């Protein structure tokens, strides 16, 4: 972290650190009680604010576990309009449940996606479900700071390019909790690991993590898959196909758009411009109309956006005329993890599910 910051931010940072430290001490000393669900819960979170790839890692865990278990995802649904608990259905969209839950439900229609900011309430309600509906395991999104719920297994994500040990507490830095709280995680994953990786740099990062004997460290990267049309064929007036020599307008509203933009530029030499919005941005009608105007002005132009942004575009699909929908495409991603680490991760998750956090 070499960006210059206002030194006066140390004052609120110290106060914030004291408050968070007292809270965590109360949980560690059993003054405040953590509750464990009868349903094994796997927490996937981070120490910092901003994107660290939680959604694609949840999708990775779904793909690993769904063959042997009935999997549910528990998430607060950041950016949704309603605050009431919702079990996602095919009729929901990014406005009602949030862009990331919508993406997961769209990809895995058979997986229960439970949207509720109160994790304990959601888990208690899942426990009361009939046997044929109740999940065997719950993947809790961004739950590392929610210590009122004690998971069976905690996975902590941290970006390879900006790991938590180089950061500081809010507001001077981006950490929501002290670096030492990483000790609560059974597994730490360095996300966005480059290929090929610098071996010396990797060893230094591993040393700086200062992990304990019970902690595994895995490295994951991002696979950019083949572009896909955002709208289904029956929703479009035609079926224009994105080609490598197509002219591309790259649109993104994510926390760290750099890697996405670089990938688009490598894959499509005719990128004409980049349009950036804030993370979780809700597209206004005027913004959509501006993008539609660009497409109308150039019949050879395509929009390429992230999968998450595409989910929010679908919320108001009526703003996208049918004759240009076939020129709006998304670039899906998946997690790249080597086979040995994937097997270790699955074994550790299965062991935690079997014992549900009891001493092994």
Secondary structure, 3 states (H helix, E strand, C coil): CCCCCCCCHHHHHHHHHHHHHHHHHHHHCCCCCCECCCCEEEEEEECECCCCCHHHHHHHHHHHHCCCCCEEEEECCCCCCCCCCEECCCCCCHHHHCHHHHHHHHHCCCCEEEECCCHHHHHHHHHCCCCCCCCCEEEEECCCCCCCECCCEEEEEEECCCCHHHCCECCCCCECCCHHHHHHCCEEEEECCCCCCCHHHHHHHHHHHCCCCCCEEEECEEEECCCEECCCHHHCCCCCCCCCCCEEEEEECCCCCHHHHHHHHHHCCCEEEEEECCCCCCCCHHHHHHHHHHHHHCCCEEEEEEHHHHHHHHHHHHHCCCCCHHHEEEECEEEECCHHHHHHHHHHHHHHHHHCCCCC
